[in-house]
């Protein structure tokens, strides 16, 4: 069982448009409203593929009640924690060529008492868990070491912890030896200070995170695929997307697929990329189900450090 924690969940509205022109009146081709937040998306992807999970979700205000209602409609197993501040709303503008423009609200602060209640909910859910996934941005005012504290608590209890966040929160968590971190290219660069323009740069940055404490690094590289560093092995993989619709949630689908496949080696990387590329081909932040996933489209090759990267992750 996989427990996910999303401290800063959201209502995600994705609007499909022909092209984005500043100052213009733009007619939408379609719009989608989905429950959002990185941990929420991991649980949604797992549910869509019949993998058991439990999502711990703080919520507040009308937006929060709508978020919970949408998750209930999807059948998500969850523990909800009422908080004083309203849940945030995010807007994504998706163009036909795959270009995505995101506007994310910062969210609202959680009090020390609310954080304690959330932590107790995670502890309660994790008694039978194989993994705890702590992911996403932190609401304003939340201590930067909150994910690091989770690593200490659960690693000591023999529960694997996966971290998917950025900035100082990522660095603090890495120091507490999480079993897995899943940064993207931008987050790798920010965490290590390296400019990442080649696969070799990404591998070097991932090695730095491993040296600082992370057991496994699964780095998503956007349209360039992903690289996995685990034990003394390095795997690189990529998968084509014929018609990209939205990249929102693709990294979360990648993490979900990796964990669902056992989080070990080449086979898990193939599953991760198959889920992620399937998500890119779907509208909004819809998570892929078995019928969307094409494992045979994923190609895993020997990592070539000289390979130039085309895009951010």
Protein Blocks (a to p, Z undefined) as FASTA:
>chain_A
ZZdddfbgcdddddddfbdcehiacddfbdcdddedjklmmmmmmmmnopacdddddded
jklmmmmmmmmmnopacdddddfbdcddddddddfkopacddddebjaddfklmmmmmmm
mmmmmmmcfbdcdedjddehiafklmmmmmmmmmmnopacddddehjllmmmmmnopabd
cddfklmmmmnopacfbfklmmmmmmmmmmnopabdcddehjnopaddehjbccdddddd
fbafbfghklmmmmmmmmmnoopajklmmmmmmmmmmmmmpghjbdcdfklpcfklpccd
dddfklccfbdZZ
